[in-house]
Amino acid sequence: MKKILIGLVTTLVFLTPMNQANAEEDQHEFAEEATSAILMERDTGTILFEKNSQEKLPPASMTKIMTMLLIMEALDNEEITWEDTVRVSEKAASMGGSQIFLEPGEEMTVKELMKGIAIASGNDATVAMAEFLAGSEEEFVKEMNQKAKELGLENTTFQNTNGLPAANHETSAYDMAVMAKELLKHEEITEYTSLYEDYLRENTDNPFWLVNTNKLVKFYPGADGLKTGFTREAMYCLTASANKDGMRMIAVVMGAPSPKERNRQITEMFDYAYSQFALHTQHEATDILGEVKVDKGAESSVSVSAKEPVSILMKKGEKTDGLLEKTVWKEDVRAPIQKGDELGTISLERDGETLLSMPLIATDDVEEASFWRLMKRTSEVLFGNAS
């Protein structure tokens, strides 16, 4: 059954009587020529449409979304840098299908290989990065499957890093949308996935012109990613993202009969989302929402922010009147505190209904205070800062 579904995803709750009514009244059908599809708003995780979204299917090169996610995490964790040099192995250079024609022993930076993955869907570039990060593609695949478990993806099993046909290499439209949602937390990724064309080995005797396999980044306003896919088994697939009118949408199509049809289906879903819905953002993820006292910490308090943007998705024209914000703080917080530790919750309510609830997290580490620091702090409280 194909229908709009406004519901519950990840840690966010967005379910009101009005939205249930809209889901029942507005029956829209999309992706009729695809095997499965889904349309999701990124910040809230709200699903606006789905069709067979839990069906296990081969993802082809959309697999590289998970590969790019692990690369971005390694960069954010300072395990690697964009300028690190990667030496290409015989195995990486031997990959068939989409490729950037790497040679055994050739060296490229992480940045160059990311362009090869994000723009040209290079299978060789993907394996080269996997080997660089984990020592072998097999070990990297284990990390991919572990990350899938962490994200709660019940329909996903990876056998390789690039999506070349393999038994039991499968995922679902819903799982792909969740992977895309996670990847898009690393905003820098769209600097690569949004490029329509670029060059590798520029100013050499062997320049290579990269052209994005996702044509929507050139022809659909706001489109900035993420990854196409095609094999004979998977047919034409696309996990797409667009950022427009202050709202980011994720759309996935699997099993379309042609690239043109795949793009049409994604475009129709995006058009529907941007014409009918608007995102109300109460707080950005970077906003400091308060301070929590820390007992026996090197610092006496720590700043707190929301884990993700505090947003609710609304039908266009709907008012935010009566929206009530509530925060609940964890009591007896004691050092050490690590950045990202949950120290409270924030919720948005209206007419007694909870529209959203999400964790509040520490923005910094707080180490335990030394004995002498605690003594000094006690002295200052008791006697003041007399000089």
VOMARKE-66893 format. One record per residue (C-alpha): residue number from 1; x, y, z. Coordinates in Angstrom, 3 decimals. Example, Ala and Ser with C-alpha at 12.3 -4.5 7.8 and 13.67 -1.06 7.14 Angstrom:
REM residues 2
<r num="1" u="12.300" v="-4.500" w="7.800"/>
<r num="2" u="13.670" v="-1.060" w="7.140"/>
REM end
This chain:
REM residues 387
<r num="1" u="0.000" v="0.000" w="0.000"/>
<r num="2" u="1.312" v="3.411" w="-0.948"/>
<r num="3" u="0.487" v="6.277" w="1.363"/>
<r num="4" u="1.794" v="9.308" w="3.202"/>
<r num="5" u="3.018" v="8.429" w="6.652"/>
<r num="6" u="3.813" v="11.119" w="9.181"/>
<r num="7" u="5.245" v="9.231" w="12.092"/>
<r num="8" u="7.998" v="8.390" w="14.492"/>
<r num="9" u="11.660" v="8.072" w="13.538"/>
<r num="10" u="14.789" v="7.840" w="15.733"/>
<r num="11" u="14.524" v="9.815" w="18.980"/>
<r num="12" u="12.018" v="12.396" w="17.754"/>
<r num="13" u="8.307" v="12.218" w="18.417"/>
<r num="14" u="6.119" v="14.020" w="15.886"/>
<r num="15" u="2.568" v="12.760" w="15.971"/>
<r num="16" u="-0.430" v="15.055" w="16.376"/>
<r num="17" u="-4.134" v="14.578" w="15.666"/>
<r num="18" u="-3.891" v="17.079" w="12.801"/>
<r num="19" u="-1.086" v="15.166" w="11.146"/>
<r num="20" u="-2.910" v="11.878" w="11.474"/>
<r num="21" u="-5.898" v="13.473" w="9.785"/>
<r num="22" u="-3.760" v="14.817" w="6.962"/>
<r num="23" u="-2.238" v="11.385" w="6.427"/>
<r num="24" u="-5.718" v="9.951" w="6.030"/>
<r num="25" u="-7.121" v="12.745" w="3.873"/>
<r num="26" u="-4.146" v="13.333" w="1.519"/>
<r num="27" u="-3.478" v="10.087" w="-0.284"/>
<r num="28" u="-0.592" v="10.767" w="-2.666"/>
<r num="29" u="1.079" v="8.159" w="-4.791"/>
<r num="30" u="4.651" v="8.467" w="-5.984"/>
<r num="31" u="7.293" v="6.197" w="-7.465"/>
<r num="32" u="4.734" v="3.990" w="-9.170"/>
<r num="33" u="7.401" v="2.555" w="-11.476"/>
<r num="34" u="9.869" v="1.814" w="-8.669"/>
<r num="35" u="10.128" v="-1.210" w="-6.410"/>
<r num="36" u="10.402" v="0.859" w="-3.246"/>
<r num="37" u="10.692" v="4.478" w="-2.166"/>
<r num="38" u="10.619" v="6.813" w="0.804"/>
<r num="39" u="10.468" v="10.568" w="1.464"/>
<r num="40" u="11.863" v="11.854" w="4.773"/>
<r num="41" u="12.490" v="15.259" w="6.321"/>
<r num="42" u="16.031" v="15.270" w="7.703"/>
<r num="43" u="15.834" v="17.215" w="10.990"/>
<r num="44" u="12.783" v="15.499" w="12.472"/>
<r num="45" u="13.002" v="12.209" w="10.616"/>
<r num="46" u="9.357" v="12.595" w="9.638"/>
<r num="47" u="8.304" v="10.215" w="6.861"/>
<r num="48" u="5.993" v="11.889" w="4.343"/>
<r num="49" u="5.680" v="8.981" w="1.942"/>
<r num="50" u="6.763" v="5.387" w="1.709"/>
<r num="51" u="6.315" v="2.433" w="-0.597"/>
<r num="52" u="7.681" v="-0.989" w="0.356"/>
<r num="53" u="10.253" v="0.934" w="2.391"/>
<r num="54" u="11.293" v="-2.079" w="4.492"/>
<r num="55" u="11.795" v="-4.475" w="1.557"/>
<r num="56" u="15.322" v="-5.857" w="1.303"/>
<r num="57" u="16.868" v="-4.983" w="-2.060"/>
<r num="58" u="20.355" v="-4.644" w="-3.586"/>
<r num="59" u="21.518" v="-1.018" w="-3.196"/>
<r num="60" u="24.195" v="-0.989" w="-5.913"/>
<r num="61" u="26.448" v="2.075" w="-5.515"/>
<r num="62" u="24.181" v="3.672" w="-2.914"/>
<r num="63" u="26.295" v="1.438" w="-0.664"/>
<r num="64" u="28.886" v="4.215" w="-0.843"/>
<r num="65" u="26.733" v="6.371" w="1.458"/>
<r num="66" u="27.824" v="4.161" w="4.343"/>
<r num="67" u="31.406" v="4.225" w="3.070"/>
<r num="68" u="31.356" v="8.033" w="2.956"/>
<r num="69" u="29.812" v="8.149" w="6.432"/>
<r num="70" u="32.688" v="6.172" w="7.937"/>
<r num="71" u="35.203" v="8.358" w="6.091"/>
<r num="72" u="33.562" v="11.509" w="7.463"/>
<r num="73" u="33.556" v="10.091" w="10.982"/>
<r num="74" u="37.272" v="9.302" w="10.696"/>
<r num="75" u="37.903" v="12.879" w="9.553"/>
<r num="76" u="35.837" v="14.380" w="12.379"/>
<r num="77" u="37.616" v="12.173" w="14.911"/>
<r num="78" u="40.965" v="13.370" w="13.507"/>
<r num="79" u="42.007" v="9.823" w="12.668"/>
<r num="80" u="42.827" v="11.058" w="9.158"/>
<r num="81" u="43.017" v="14.414" w="7.361"/>
<r num="82" u="41.892" v="15.559" w="3.929"/>
<r num="83" u="45.521" v="15.935" w="2.865"/>
<r num="84" u="46.675" v="12.452" w="3.894"/>
<r num="85" u="48.152" v="10.486" w="0.995"/>
<r num="86" u="46.645" v="7.124" w="0.052"/>
<r num="87" u="48.665" v="4.587" w="-1.943"/>
<r num="88" u="46.533" v="2.511" w="-4.320"/>
<r num="89" u="46.782" v="-1.275" w="-4.044"/>
<r num="90" u="46.551" v="-3.837" w="-6.839"/>
<r num="91" u="43.131" v="-4.860" w="-5.552"/>
<r num="92" u="41.757" v="-1.321" w="-5.495"/>
<r num="93" u="43.047" v="-0.627" w="-9.007"/>
<r num="94" u="41.446" v="-3.821" w="-10.320"/>
<r num="95" u="37.866" v="-2.857" w="-9.433"/>
<r num="96" u="35.475" v="-2.910" w="-12.388"/>
<r num="97" u="32.327" v="-0.916" w="-12.971"/>
<r num="98" u="32.376" v="2.814" w="-12.276"/>
<r num="99" u="35.946" v="3.908" w="-11.663"/>
<r num="100" u="38.421" v="6.748" w="-11.831"/>
<r num="101" u="41.060" v="4.441" w="-13.368"/>
<r num="102" u="43.530" v="4.355" w="-10.508"/>
<r num="103" u="46.869" v="2.679" w="-11.175"/>
<r num="104" u="48.588" v="0.311" w="-8.714"/>
<r num="105" u="51.032" v="2.347" w="-6.634"/>
<r num="106" u="49.407" v="5.662" w="-7.587"/>
<r num="107" u="49.002" v="8.119" w="-4.743"/>
<r num="108" u="46.077" v="10.442" w="-4.148"/>
<r num="109" u="44.903" v="12.497" w="-1.185"/>
<r num="110" u="41.819" v="11.650" w="0.837"/>
<r num="111" u="40.180" v="14.738" w="-0.651"/>
<r num="112" u="40.823" v="13.569" w="-4.208"/>
<r num="113" u="39.532" v="10.081" w="-3.498"/>
<r num="114" u="36.407" v="11.485" w="-1.853"/>
<r num="115" u="35.727" v="13.413" w="-5.053"/>
<r num="116" u="36.181" v="10.179" w="-6.973"/>
<r num="117" u="33.627" v="8.456" w="-4.726"/>
<r num="118" u="31.066" v="11.239" w="-4.325"/>
<r num="119" u="31.062" v="12.550" w="-7.891"/>
<r num="120" u="32.065" v="9.655" w="-10.160"/>
<r num="121" u="31.075" v="6.742" w="-7.897"/>
<r num="122" u="34.535" v="5.233" w="-8.291"/>
<r num="123" u="34.650" v="1.641" w="-7.070"/>
<r num="124" u="38.445" v="1.766" w="-7.138"/>
<r num="125" u="38.531" v="4.941" w="-5.041"/>
<r num="126" u="36.122" v="3.360" w="-2.558"/>
<r num="127" u="38.280" v="0.276" w="-2.016"/>
<r num="128" u="41.430" v="2.406" w="-1.748"/>
<r num="129" u="39.854" v="4.442" w="1.062"/>
<r num="130" u="38.549" v="1.321" w="2.805"/>
<r num="131" u="42.015" v="-0.211" w="2.815"/>
<r num="132" u="43.542" v="3.054" w="4.026"/>
<r num="133" u="41.140" v="3.285" w="6.969"/>
<r num="134" u="40.837" v="-0.334" w="8.051"/>
<r num="135" u="43.796" v="-2.151" w="6.510"/>
<r num="136" u="41.616" v="-4.211" w="4.178"/>
<r num="137" u="38.247" v="-3.976" w="2.503"/>
<r num="138" u="37.059" v="-6.971" w="4.533"/>
<r num="139" u="37.780" v="-5.213" w="7.837"/>
<r num="140" u="36.119" v="-2.040" w="6.584"/>
<r num="141" u="32.990" v="-4.006" w="5.650"/>
<r num="142" u="32.842" v="-5.258" w="9.246"/>
<r num="143" u="32.868" v="-1.631" w="10.380"/>
<r num="144" u="30.096" v="-0.813" w="7.911"/>
<r num="145" u="27.911" v="-3.593" w="9.298"/>
<r num="146" u="28.681" v="-2.553" w="12.864"/>
<r num="147" u="27.618" v="1.015" w="12.067"/>
<r num="148" u="24.416" v="-0.319" w="10.510"/>
<r num="149" u="23.661" v="-2.093" w="13.800"/>
<r num="150" u="24.374" v="1.077" w="15.785"/>
<r num="151" u="21.858" v="2.934" w="13.599"/>
<r num="152" u="19.255" v="0.206" w="14.143"/>
<r num="153" u="19.132" v="-0.813" w="10.479"/>
<r num="154" u="17.418" v="-4.195" w="10.517"/>
<r num="155" u="17.340" v="-4.747" w="6.746"/>
<r num="156" u="20.962" v="-3.964" w="5.920"/>
<r num="157" u="23.893" v="-6.313" w="5.355"/>
<r num="158" u="27.011" v="-5.260" w="3.447"/>
<r num="159" u="29.374" v="-7.619" w="1.654"/>
<r num="160" u="31.582" v="-4.957" w="0.046"/>
<r num="161" u="32.229" v="-1.222" w="0.126"/>
<r num="162" u="31.039" v="-0.217" w="-3.317"/>
<r num="163" u="27.842" v="-2.098" w="-4.171"/>
<r num="164" u="29.133" v="-4.455" w="-6.839"/>
<r num="165" u="26.778" v="-7.475" w="-7.036"/>
<r num="166" u="27.216" v="-9.960" w="-4.172"/>
<r num="167" u="24.971" v="-12.482" w="-2.464"/>
<r num="168" u="23.142" v="-11.062" w="0.575"/>
<r num="169" u="24.389" v="-7.527" w="-0.076"/>
<r num="170" u="21.129" v="-5.738" w="0.691"/>
<r num="171" u="19.347" v="-2.865" w="2.357"/>
<r num="172" u="15.980" v="-1.089" w="2.200"/>
<r num="173" u="14.737" v="2.351" w="1.191"/>
<r num="174" u="14.084" v="3.173" w="4.854"/>
<r num="175" u="17.571" v="2.085" w="5.900"/>
<r num="176" u="19.119" v="4.132" w="3.091"/>
<r num="177" u="17.207" v="7.213" w="4.274"/>
<r num="178" u="18.509" v="6.734" w="7.824"/>
<r num="179" u="22.083" v="6.338" w="6.527"/>
<r num="180" u="21.655" v="9.529" w="4.494"/>
<r num="181" u="20.261" v="11.347" w="7.534"/>
<r num="182" u="23.344" v="10.337" w="9.503"/>
<r num="183" u="25.761" v="11.269" w="6.706"/>
<r num="184" u="24.180" v="14.705" w="6.327"/>
<r num="185" u="25.056" v="15.514" w="9.934"/>
<r num="186" u="28.544" v="15.944" w="8.467"/>
<r num="187" u="27.665" v="19.069" w="6.502"/>
<r num="188" u="31.009" v="19.177" w="4.713"/>
<r num="189" u="30.036" v="16.108" w="2.677"/>
<r num="190" u="27.744" v="18.172" w="0.444"/>
<r num="191" u="30.764" v="20.171" w="-0.738"/>
<r num="192" u="31.606" v="16.991" w="-2.658"/>
<r num="193" u="28.243" v="15.378" w="-3.388"/>
<r num="194" u="26.854" v="18.657" w="-4.795"/>
<r num="195" u="29.632" v="19.079" w="-7.392"/>
<r num="196" u="28.406" v="18.381" w="-10.901"/>
<r num="197" u="31.879" v="18.212" w="-12.372"/>
<r num="198" u="35.526" v="18.477" w="-11.346"/>
<r num="199" u="38.949" v="17.177" w="-12.308"/>
<r num="200" u="41.450" v="14.724" w="-10.899"/>
<r num="201" u="45.121" v="14.795" w="-11.884"/>
<r num="202" u="44.569" v="18.319" w="-13.193"/>
<r num="203" u="47.646" v="19.952" w="-14.722"/>
<r num="204" u="49.194" v="16.564" w="-15.428"/>
<r num="205" u="49.596" v="14.492" w="-18.582"/>
<r num="206" u="46.671" v="12.331" w="-17.476"/>
<r num="207" u="43.778" v="14.571" w="-16.323"/>
<r num="208" u="40.484" v="12.866" w="-15.515"/>
<r num="209" u="37.159" v="14.662" w="-15.852"/>
<r num="210" u="34.631" v="13.803" w="-13.150"/>
<r num="211" u="30.923" v="14.158" w="-13.988"/>
<r num="212" u="28.331" v="13.530" w="-11.303"/>
<r num="213" u="26.144" v="10.478" w="-11.861"/>
<r num="214" u="23.381" v="12.354" w="-9.978"/>
<r num="215" u="22.080" v="14.836" w="-12.541"/>
<r num="216" u="19.657" v="16.395" w="-10.049"/>
<r num="217" u="22.496" v="18.386" w="-8.473"/>
<r num="218" u="22.581" v="20.411" w="-11.677"/>
<r num="219" u="18.922" v="20.450" w="-12.649"/>
<r num="220" u="16.897" v="20.515" w="-9.395"/>
<r num="221" u="17.129" v="23.692" w="-7.265"/>
<r num="222" u="18.599" v="22.907" w="-3.862"/>
<r num="223" u="19.695" v="19.348" w="-4.705"/>
<r num="224" u="23.119" v="18.607" w="-3.236"/>
<r num="225" u="23.536" v="14.824" w="-3.151"/>
<r num="226" u="23.775" v="12.054" w="-2.386"/>
<r num="227" u="24.356" v="8.850" w="-4.361"/>
<r num="228" u="23.079" v="7.007" w="-7.413"/>
<r num="229" u="23.258" v="3.278" w="-8.037"/>
<r num="230" u="22.794" v="0.829" w="-10.888"/>
<r num="231" u="23.291" v="-2.867" w="-11.509"/>
<r num="232" u="21.144" v="-5.194" w="-13.587"/>
<r num="233" u="19.849" v="-6.722" w="-10.378"/>
<r num="234" u="19.200" v="-3.441" w="-8.540"/>
<r num="235" u="18.070" v="-1.427" w="-11.579"/>
<r num="236" u="18.264" v="2.363" w="-11.204"/>
<r num="237" u="18.473" v="3.668" w="-7.647"/>
<r num="238" u="19.029" v="7.056" w="-6.046"/>
<r num="239" u="19.277" v="8.423" w="-2.530"/>
<r num="240" u="18.853" v="12.152" w="-3.035"/>
<r num="241" u="18.980" v="15.182" w="-0.771"/>
<r num="242" u="17.787" v="18.735" w="-1.283"/>
<r num="243" u="18.060" v="21.784" w="0.941"/>
<r num="244" u="15.544" v="24.526" w="0.188"/>
<r num="245" u="13.383" v="26.994" w="2.120"/>
<r num="246" u="15.220" v="26.121" w="5.347"/>
<r num="247" u="14.215" v="22.465" w="5.081"/>
<r num="248" u="16.261" v="19.445" w="3.994"/>
<r num="249" u="14.518" v="16.484" w="2.401"/>
<r num="250" u="15.815" v="12.987" w="1.721"/>
<r num="251" u="14.221" v="10.852" w="-0.992"/>
<r num="252" u="15.117" v="7.292" w="-1.928"/>
<r num="253" u="14.033" v="5.347" w="-5.004"/>
<r num="254" u="15.058" v="1.730" w="-5.607"/>
<r num="255" u="14.395" v="-0.388" w="-8.677"/>
<r num="256" u="13.386" v="2.308" w="-11.175"/>
<r num="257" u="13.411" v="1.221" w="-14.857"/>
<r num="258" u="15.565" v="4.091" w="-16.176"/>
<r num="259" u="17.644" v="7.075" w="-15.019"/>
<r num="260" u="14.991" v="9.441" w="-16.383"/>
<r num="261" u="12.234" v="7.704" w="-14.446"/>
<r num="262" u="14.368" v="7.598" w="-11.308"/>
<r num="263" u="14.953" v="11.349" w="-11.470"/>
<r num="264" u="11.298" v="12.074" w="-12.224"/>
<r num="265" u="10.159" v="10.126" w="-9.179"/>
<r num="266" u="12.585" v="11.914" w="-6.872"/>
<r num="267" u="11.620" v="15.294" w="-8.333"/>
<r num="268" u="7.914" v="14.655" w="-7.764"/>
<r num="269" u="8.520" v="13.748" w="-4.120"/>
<r num="270" u="10.655" v="16.838" w="-3.540"/>
<r num="271" u="8.093" v="19.074" w="-5.265"/>
<r num="272" u="5.358" v="17.681" w="-3.025"/>
<r num="273" u="7.380" v="18.192" w="0.161"/>
<r num="274" u="8.374" v="21.773" w="-0.612"/>
<r num="275" u="4.921" v="22.815" w="-1.785"/>
<r num="276" u="3.015" v="21.348" w="1.170"/>
<r num="277" u="5.264" v="21.503" w="4.234"/>
<r num="278" u="7.474" v="23.910" w="6.168"/>
<r num="279" u="9.961" v="23.361" w="8.956"/>
<r num="280" u="9.683" v="25.347" w="12.165"/>
<r num="281" u="13.062" v="25.363" w="13.900"/>
<r num="282" u="12.988" v="26.372" w="17.547"/>
<r num="283" u="16.724" v="25.889" w="18.144"/>
<r num="284" u="19.713" v="24.942" w="16.022"/>
<r num="285" u="21.960" v="22.136" w="17.211"/>
<r num="286" u="24.693" v="24.722" w="17.864"/>
<r num="287" u="22.510" v="26.853" w="20.178"/>
<r num="288" u="23.508" v="26.862" w="23.856"/>
<r num="289" u="20.328" v="26.109" w="25.774"/>
<r num="290" u="21.626" v="26.322" w="29.328"/>
<r num="291" u="24.313" v="25.502" w="31.863"/>
<r num="292" u="24.389" v="22.458" w="34.141"/>
<r num="293" u="26.305" v="22.488" w="37.431"/>
<r num="294" u="29.021" v="19.843" w="37.627"/>
<r num="295" u="30.005" v="18.500" w="41.024"/>
<r num="296" u="33.745" v="18.066" w="41.641"/>
<r num="297" u="34.591" v="19.189" w="38.111"/>
<r num="298" u="37.583" v="21.174" w="36.900"/>
<r num="299" u="34.887" v="23.543" w="35.664"/>
<r num="300" u="31.906" v="24.248" w="37.890"/>
<r num="301" u="29.410" v="23.952" w="35.017"/>
<r num="302" u="29.082" v="22.847" w="31.414"/>
<r num="303" u="27.116" v="24.287" w="28.518"/>
<r num="304" u="24.322" v="22.206" w="27.061"/>
<r num="305" u="22.825" v="22.065" w="23.567"/>
<r num="306" u="20.306" v="19.876" w="21.763"/>
<r num="307" u="21.583" v="16.716" w="20.107"/>
<r num="308" u="20.011" v="17.798" w="16.799"/>
<r num="309" u="18.034" v="20.848" w="15.633"/>
<r num="310" u="14.859" v="21.272" w="17.684"/>
<r num="311" u="12.356" v="21.384" w="14.838"/>
<r num="312" u="8.841" v="20.338" w="13.955"/>
<r num="313" u="7.442" v="19.772" w="10.489"/>
<r num="314" u="4.165" v="21.519" w="9.778"/>
<r num="315" u="1.696" v="21.861" w="6.951"/>
<r num="316" u="2.184" v="25.214" w="5.233"/>
<r num="317" u="-0.053" v="27.812" w="6.797"/>
<r num="318" u="-0.269" v="26.053" w="10.147"/>
<r num="319" u="0.415" v="28.359" w="13.106"/>
<r num="320" u="2.816" v="27.716" w="15.963"/>
<r num="321" u="0.474" v="29.360" w="18.485"/>
<r num="322" u="0.367" v="27.593" w="21.816"/>
<r num="323" u="3.719" v="25.862" w="21.389"/>
<r num="324" u="5.231" v="25.205" w="24.828"/>
<r num="325" u="8.907" v="24.422" w="25.376"/>
<r num="326" u="10.003" v="22.410" w="28.398"/>
<r num="327" u="13.460" v="21.416" w="29.617"/>
<r num="328" u="14.276" v="18.832" w="32.260"/>
<r num="329" u="17.813" v="18.731" w="33.665"/>
<r num="330" u="19.651" v="15.727" w="35.057"/>
<r num="331" u="20.307" v="16.064" w="38.776"/>
<r num="332" u="23.549" v="15.458" w="40.682"/>
<r num="333" u="25.830" v="15.714" w="37.641"/>
<r num="334" u="29.357" v="14.753" w="38.644"/>
<r num="335" u="32.688" v="14.938" w="36.811"/>
<r num="336" u="34.104" v="13.559" w="34.640"/>
<r num="337" u="31.770" v="14.600" w="31.819"/>
<r num="338" u="32.428" v="13.822" w="28.179"/>
<r num="339" u="31.253" v="15.960" w="25.287"/>
<r num="340" u="27.977" v="14.457" w="24.084"/>
<r num="341" u="26.887" v="13.048" w="27.442"/>
<r num="342" u="23.129" v="13.381" w="27.943"/>
<r num="343" u="22.359" v="15.871" w="30.710"/>
<r num="344" u="18.679" v="16.523" w="30.136"/>
<r num="345" u="15.827" v="16.604" w="27.647"/>
<r num="346" u="13.947" v="19.270" w="25.737"/>
<r num="347" u="10.379" v="18.866" w="24.546"/>
<r num="348" u="7.852" v="20.851" w="22.557"/>
<r num="349" u="4.207" v="20.502" w="23.531"/>
<r num="350" u="0.889" v="21.905" w="22.400"/>
<r num="351" u="-2.535" v="21.350" w="23.942"/>
<r num="352" u="-1.052" v="18.702" w="26.220"/>
<r num="353" u="0.400" v="16.757" w="23.276"/>
<r num="354" u="4.153" v="16.099" w="23.023"/>
<r num="355" u="5.278" v="17.004" w="19.518"/>
<r num="356" u="8.986" v="16.417" w="20.054"/>
<r num="357" u="11.380" v="15.178" w="22.720"/>
<r num="358" u="15.145" v="14.912" w="22.402"/>
<r num="359" u="18.275" v="14.727" w="24.558"/>
<r num="360" u="20.268" v="17.731" w="25.726"/>
<r num="361" u="23.993" v="17.051" w="25.644"/>
<r num="362" u="27.216" v="18.476" w="27.062"/>
<r num="363" u="29.089" v="20.672" w="24.584"/>
<r num="364" u="32.520" v="20.094" w="26.216"/>
<r num="365" u="34.505" v="17.676" w="28.338"/>
<r num="366" u="34.782" v="18.405" w="32.065"/>
<r num="367" u="37.562" v="16.610" w="33.937"/>
<r num="368" u="37.594" v="15.891" w="37.638"/>
<r num="369" u="39.034" v="18.739" w="39.674"/>
<r num="370" u="42.238" v="18.215" w="41.583"/>
<r num="371" u="42.187" v="18.213" w="45.375"/>
<r num="372" u="43.863" v="21.622" w="45.512"/>
<r num="373" u="41.396" v="23.098" w="43.068"/>
<r num="374" u="38.497" v="21.862" w="45.143"/>
<r num="375" u="40.092" v="23.328" w="48.262"/>
<r num="376" u="40.591" v="26.672" w="46.550"/>
<r num="377" u="37.012" v="26.708" w="45.329"/>
<r num="378" u="35.735" v="25.915" w="48.836"/>
<r num="379" u="37.894" v="28.676" w="50.283"/>
<r num="380" u="36.556" v="31.200" w="47.776"/>
<r num="381" u="32.988" v="30.265" w="48.692"/>
<r num="382" u="33.644" v="30.545" w="52.407"/>
<r num="383" u="35.899" v="33.615" w="52.529"/>
<r num="384" u="35.444" v="35.353" w="49.204"/>
<r num="385" u="38.264" v="36.551" w="46.931"/>
<r num="386" u="40.036" v="38.733" w="49.493"/>
<r num="387" u="43.303" v="40.171" w="48.287"/>
REM end
